Amino acid sequence: MLRNVIVVRDSEESVKHAVREILRSKHRGHEFALDLTRITDKERKRQIMKQLTRFNN
């Protein structure tokens, strides 16, 4: 099975792109992994993760 790695940076455009990629991967039946290593601020990373997990279920 294919797994897409979605890289998320600390910008709103990157988060919107990640949401789009999550929904596209789910529709196609692909697995995906989020790469949040480029976000240094822990609070911002937590906020983005909450936003993205809403689309993960």
N, C-alpha and C positions, 0 to 999 in steps of 0.2 A: 504494500500500500504506500502511496506517496505521502510524504510529509512536507508541508511548506513551512519554512522558517520566516516569520514576519518580524522584521526589525522595526522597533519603535524608538523614535528619538523624542526629545523634549520639546515638541512643538505641536500645536493643534492640528496642523496639516498632516503631520505624521500619524497622529491618533486617528484622524478621520480615514486616512488611507488604511490603517490597520483594521478598523472596523469593517471597511469595505472588503478587505482581503479575508477576514474571518468569515463573513457571510458568504463570500464566493467559495471559500474552501468547504464550508459546511454544505452548501448546495451541491457541490460536485462530489461530495463524499470523501474528501481528502482530510487527513489529519493535519494539524498545524501546531506549531510551537511559537511562543512569543519570546523575542529576545529583547529584554529591557536593560541590558548591561550598559547602554550608552546614556542612561539617565542616572545622574549622580545624586540628586536630592532624594532622600528616602521618602519624605512626605509626598512629593510629586509623583514618585514611582507608585506609591500606595494608591494615590488618587487615580492615576491612569489605569492601574490594575483593576480597581473597582469598576471603572467605566467599561473596560474591555471584557470583564467576566460576565457582564450583563448580557452580552451577545454570545457568550460561549455556551450557554445552556440550551 
